[in-house]
Amino acid sequence: MAAARGAVADVVSVVGGGGGGGGEVTFTVVVSCLTAASSGLLLGYDIGITGGLTQMESFLEAFFPDVLRKMSNAKQDAYCIFNSQVLNAFVSSFYLASMLASVVAGHVTKTWGRRNSMLIGGLLFFAGALLNLAAVNIGMLIVGRVLLGVAVGFTSLAAPVYLAEIAPARWRGAFTSSLSFFTNVGFLMADLINYGATTIPRWGWRLSLGAGIVPAVVIIVGAALIPDTPNSLALRGRLDEARDSLRRVRGAAADIDAELKDIVRAAEEDKRYESGSFRRLGRREYRPHLVMAVLMTVFFEMTGVIVVSIFTPLLFYTVGFTSRKAILGSIITDVVCLASVAVAALVVDRQGRRSLFMLGGAVLILTQVAVAWIFGAQLGTDGGTAMPMQRGYAIAVVAIVCAYTAALSASWGTLSTVITSEIFPLEVRSAALGLGGVISSALTFMQSQSFLEMLCSFKYGTFAYYAGWVVVMTAFVAAFLPETKGVPIESMGAVWAQHWYWRRFVKPAPAKQADGPEAR
């Protein structure tokens, strides 16, 4: 660990001249970053609302009466209560739309700007929430969720890029972590609304879906007021506006010349290539970035995050809690999430990324194995039709899920966003994050479409499956993830050039002249 810290110190000393290192944490930086991070409300709210709705009596009575009948059947296999393809389609349509939107979101974010992409996302989320509020059939519900998915496809790509480009290098981890914090605030908002709505007969579900208008308005108003990033403006050739934006976010007293030169140099490097960003990702010198764009996204999705983000209320209902108590259990996990993300934000720029990944991975493995053991011992392979789970074990499941949630939120849940928003050069940043968004949405779509059927078929082995993935991803982080703490975002190439493995692909950054263009 000491060696890793020393290497990071060497990198910072080599590249310390620019790239987000100067300036104070200004009022504009704080407001802009909080506004961008509030985009996480959209994703968090939709996921949280979906999990509660899928076991809310008024919603199931209106759209999925067959699932409601299974819930009241005492002889029903607990693992298979919610195994419905139509219900799966309702959940997964959001992620399919988000995946398709991610294909074009990278181009839109690059050509129209980070801020405008967030504004588009807010407007689409507003339209989707209105349509779901007025839904009278499954078709309207799914079209509304498609609009919500497209909205999140735009904001999930634009917001982390905005945060990474605006935040000073010293505090970039904390500011980028705020996106995860707001995502969990969205979870909590949704579960609190579901907790009240579940007691309202017939139309309670409309309250849950319609309240999505609130986070949409927050994003629309906020995105209309904040400046676009200097990096985005320089990339579009608006250099005077880029200088003004950088002056606003760094403060009137800051020396912005060195950072602006780095930003302009990166923008010129982007324009120097005739091939597109996606094709550029296939070049040898971008091999580390392509690997990280793919594997960090895959590994995050395979932590089992879908269980705690979408299906927590269903999981708690499966172990024997009533519908309302299941949502209450989900609220408890939301509070744990918020506290854990806050802790991660406080320590990520002090302890670094790798140590949190390693500690979180160890806890995730232990908790997944523990849940698999309890489900296997108490529900067996027949779903507890012979003997339901004892209450003490059901409470233990809630406690273990809280421990799992804490570890996930403080490690992969927060840091996967931090890492993927800061490690890519400007010339491939939108393409790499767009690729990651497509992969993330595709995996979430597949898992949301298949998880309930997987739980019905594999029983408690489902949790052991996710534990195996965490073992693999923790080993990958230990071997291949460089420490990026404190490194200016436009100087990240030095990190790769000093890594024991990736340096064989990445060319060392050429020396910079005191005044003038980069030496070639």
N, C-alpha and C positions, 0 to 999 in steps of 0.2 A: 504493500500500500504506500509506503514511504517513497519507493522508487517511482510509482505512478504519479504521486504528487510532485516529485522532482521533475518528472518529464513534462507535466503540465506547466510548471513554473518556467522551464526552459522555453516551451512554446510561447508562453505569454511574453517572455523577454524578447523573443525573436520578432514577434509580430506586434508588439505593443504600440506601435505608432498610430494605429487607427482602427476603424471598424467598430465603433460603438463603445470605445473605452472612455471617451471624455464626457464632460458635462455632468450636471447634477441630475438627481431624480426630480424633475420639474413637475409642476402642477399639470402641464399639458401631457407629459408622459403618463402620469398616473391616470388621468381621466381617459386618455385615448386607449391605454391598455385595459382598463376596467371595462370600457365600452366594447372593445373587441372581444375580451374574454367573456362578456355576457352573451356572446353568440352560443356559448355552451348551454345556455338555458334552453335553447330550441331542442337540441339533442336530448338533454337530460329530461326535459318535460315530456317529450313524446315517448321516450322509453319508459319512464315512470308511470305515465298514464296507461300505456298499453298493458304493462304487467298487472295493474289493478283491475282494469276493465275486463281482462280475460277470465276473471272469476267473480265479477260483479253481477249479481242476480238480475238487475234491471236491464243490463246490457245483453246478457245471455238470453234472457226471455225475449228480447226484441229481435235478436239476430241469430242466436245459436241455441235453440231450445233443446237440441239433442245433447249438448254438453251439460245443460242444466239438469236433464233427466239422469245422466250418469252421476252427477254430484249427489243426487238424492238416493242413489242405489247403494244400500249397505253392503252388497256383495261385489261391488265394483273393485277391480284391481286398482289400488291407489296410484300406481305408476302410470296408469293409462286413462285416468279421468279426462284429461284435457287433450287427448290425442285425436284431433279433428283436422282434416286437411283444409277445410274452409277457414277454420280459426287460424291455422298456420298461414294461410294465404293473407288473411287480414294483417297478421303481425309482419310477415316477411315482405309484403309489397312495398313498404316504406324503404327497406334496405335495397331492394332491387332498383327502385327509382333513384336512390342515393348513389348506387353504383354507376348507373348510366349517366347521372349528372356529373359525376367525378371525371368522366371521360372528357367532357368539354370545360369543366370548371377551371382546370389548369390554364387553358388558353384564355378564358374570359378574365381570370384573375391577372394574367400577365398583360393583356392588351387593354383592359378596362380599368384595372387597378384593384388593389386589395379592398379598399373601402367600398367601392361600388359593388363588388361581389357580395359583401356582407349586406348591403342595402337590398340587392336583388333577393337574397335569401330571406330577409325579413318580410318582404312583400309577398313572396310565394308562401311562406309559412302562415301569414295572415289569411291568405285566400284559402289554404288548405284547412285551417281551423274553422273558418266560416262554413265551408262545405260539410265538414264532419258534424258541426253543430246542427245543421239542417237535415242531416241524412235521414232517409226513410227506407233505405234498402242497402244491401251489401255493396252494390255497385257504387253508390255515392260515397260510402265509407272508404272503399279502396281508391277511388279517384282522389278523394281528399288526402289520403295517406301518400299517394304518389306525389302530390304537390308538396307535402311536408318533407318527403324524402329528397326531392329535388332541391328544396330550400336548404336542407342540412348538407347536401352534397356540396353546395357552394360555400356555406359558412364554415364547414369543417375544414376546408382547404384554405380559405382566405384568412380566417382568424389566427391560426398559429403562425402563418407567415407574417402577418401584420405585427403580432406580438414580438416575434424574433427580430424583426427589422427595426422596430421602434425602441425596444428596451435597451438600456446601457448594458454592455457585456457583463459587468460585474454582477448585475441583478437579473440577467436574462432568464435564468432558471426559475426564479421566484415569480417574475411577471408571466412567463409562459405557463407556469403551474396554475396560475389563476384561471386558465381555461377549464382545467379539470375541476377546480373549486366551483365554478359557476355551473358546470354540468351536474355536479352533485347537488347544488342548490335547486336546479331544475328537477332532479329526482325527488327531493324533499317536498317541493311545491306540489308536484303531481301526487305524491302519496298522501299528503295532507288533504288535498282536494278529494281524492278518491275515498279517504277515510270518512269524510262527511257525506260524499255523494252516495256511498253504498247504503246509507240509511234512507235515502229518498227513493220511494217506489216509482217505477215506470219511467221517469225522466232524469234520474240521477246521472246517468251516463252522459247526457247532453251537457250537464255542468262540467264534467270532467274534460270532455273534448273541446267545448267552447272556450274554456278558460285559457287555452293555448293562444288566444288572441293577445293576452297580456305580454308574454315574453316577445311576441312578434313586434308589438308596438315599441317595446324597449329597444330592440335592435334597429328598427326603422328610424326612430328619432335619434338614437345615439350615432348611427352611421352617417346620418345627414350632417352632423355637427363636427365630427372629428376630422383632422387632416389625413390625407393619404400618406404613405410612407415615402421618405426620400428615395429609397431604392426603387420603388415602383415608378415614381415620377421620372427618375433618371433613366430608367429602362424604356420609358415612352418618349424620351427626348426632351422633357420639360425641365431643363436644368435650373432655371431661375426659381421655379416652384419647388424643386428639390432642395435648393439652398434655403429657401424660406421655411420649408417644412422642417428641415434639420435644425435651423435656428430656433424654431418654436419648441421642438421637443428637447433640445439640449440646453436651452437657456441663453439669454442675451450675452452672458459673460463667457460662455464656453468658446474655446478655439475649435471650430468645426472644420477647418481646412483639411486636416489630415484625413478625417473620416470621410469628408465629401470626396476627396481624391480617390479613396478606396472604393467608394460607391460608384463613382463615375467610371473608374477603371474596370470594375466588374460588369457594369452595363455595356461598356465598349467591347469587353471580351465576349459578352453574349451576342452582340451584333456582328462580331467578326466571323462567326460561323454561318455558313449558308444552310446547313442541314438543320432540321427541326430538333427541339429539345429532347423529344423521346428517342430519336435516332442517336443523338449525342450521348444519351445515357448508356448506349451499348458500346461506346469506345472504351478502350483498355484503361485510360486514366480515370474514368468514372466508374470502374468496376466496384470499388468499395461502396460508392454511393448507391449504386443499383442494388447491391446485396443488402445494404441496410434498409433501403426503401421497401424491399420485398420482405425480408426476414423479420425485421422489427415489427412490421405490420402483422404478418402471419402469426408470430409468437404472441403478440398481444391478444389477438382474437382467440388463440387457443389456450389462454390461461383459464378458460371457463368463465370469462367475464359476462358472457351472455346469460349465465345462470343467475348471477347476482344482479345484473342490470335489468333484464326483462322478466325473468321468471321467478324472482324471489317470492312474491305473494303465492304463486302456484306451488312452489317448493314447500312453503310453510303450511299451505292448505293440505298438501300431500301427507305431511307428517302428523296431521290431526287437528290443526287449529281451525276455528271458524273463519269465514270470509273476512270479517272485520278485524279479527285478531291477526290474521295473516298480513293484512295491510299495515296494522300496527307494528308487527315485526319488521316489515319493510321500512317503516319510518325510523325504527331504531337503527337499522343498518345505514340509512341515509345520514343520520347524525354522526355515526362512526366514520362514514366516508368523509364528511366535511372536516371533522377533526383531524383525520389522517392526512388529507390533502393540505391542510393548514400547516401541519408539522413538516410535511415534505417540502413545502414552499420555504419554510424557515431554514431548513438544513441543506437543501440541494446545492446552494451556492457556497456552502461551507465544507460539507463533507464530500461533495461531488456526486456524480450520477451512478458510478459503478457500485459503490458500497451499498446504496439503497436498493439497487437491482438485486444484489446478491442476498441481502438480508430478507427482502421481500420474497424472493424465490424460495428460500428455505421454509418460510412460514406457509406459503401457498401449498407446497408439497405436503407438509404435515397436516394441514387442515383438510385438504382434499382426501387424503387417505383416511382421516378420522371420520369424515362424513360417509365415505364408502363403507367403512366398518360398521357404523351405526345403522345405516340403511340395510346392510346385509344381515346384521344380527337381529334387527327388529322387524323389518318388512320381508326379508328373505327374497325369494323369487316369485312369490304369489301376490305381492303387493299388500300383504297384511290382511288378506281376506279371512284368514283363519284367526288372527290375533292382531289388532291394530297396535301401532307404536305406543309404548308407555309414555306417560306425560313427561317424566323426568328426562327421557332420551330426546323427546321432542324439544324440550327447552334447551338441552345440550346442543341440538342441531342449530338453534338460533344463536347460541353463544359462539359456536364454531364458525358459523357463517359471518358473524360480526368480526371475529379474528381474521378470517379470510379477507373480508372486505377492507379491514384496516391495512393489511399487508398489500393487497392489490392497489388500493388508493395511494399508498405511500411509495409504491414502486412502479409497476408497469402501468397502472392507470394514469399516473401523472407523468412519469418520465418518458414513456413512449412518445407522447406529444412533444415534450421538451427536446428530445434527441432528434426526432425527425424534422423539427422545425428549424434546427440550428446547424445541422451538419452539411447541408447541401450548398454548393456554390450558386450564386445568383443565376448563372446561365442555365442551370438544370433544376433550380429549386421548385418552380411551379410544376414542371413535368414529373419530378420525383414524388412530390406530394400528391399530384394527381394520380399517379400510378398507385401510390400507397392507399389513396382514397378508394380507388376502384377495387383493389384487393380486399381492403377492410370491409367495404360494403358487400362484396361478393361472398366473403366468408360469413359475415353476419347474416346475410340472406339465406345462405345454405344451412347455417346452424339454426336460425329462427324457424326455418321451414321443416327442419328435421329433428330438433332437439326433443320435442315432446314424444315423437315416435321412437327416437333413440332411447329415451328414458323408459318407455313402455317395453322396448325389446331387450335392452342391455341391463335394465334394473340398476342396482347399485354399482355395477361395473362402469357406468357412465362417469362417475367421479374419479375412479382409478385411471380412466382414459385421460382425463384432463391433467391429473397428477403426473403422468408420464411425459406429457408435453412440457410441463414446467421444468422437469429435470433437464430435458434437452435444451430449452431456451436459457436456463441459468448457466449451463456449461458454455453455450455460445457467447453469452455476455462476458464470462470470465476470460475467454480466449480471444475474442475478436472486437469487442467494443472499446474504442479508445476513450479516455477521459476528456471531456470538453469543457469542464468548469473554467469560467473566467476567460475563455479565448474569444476575441472579437469575431463576430460572425463572418466578416469578409476576409478573415485571415485563417479560416479553419483548415485550409490546405496543409498548413504546417503540422497539424495534428496527425493527419494521415501519412505525411512524409516521414514522421518519426516512429510510426507504429511498426512493431516487429514483423508483421505480415503484410499489411496494406502498403508499406513503402515500396514494395516491388512493382506496384501498379502506378503510384502517384509520383509525378515529377516534383522535385523540390521547387518551391516558389522562387522565381528569379528575383535578384536583388532590385530594390527600388532606388531610383535616383532621387536626389533631394528635391529637384524641381524638374518636372517634365514627365513624359509618359514612361510607362514601365519598360525596362530594358528587354530587348527581345533577342 
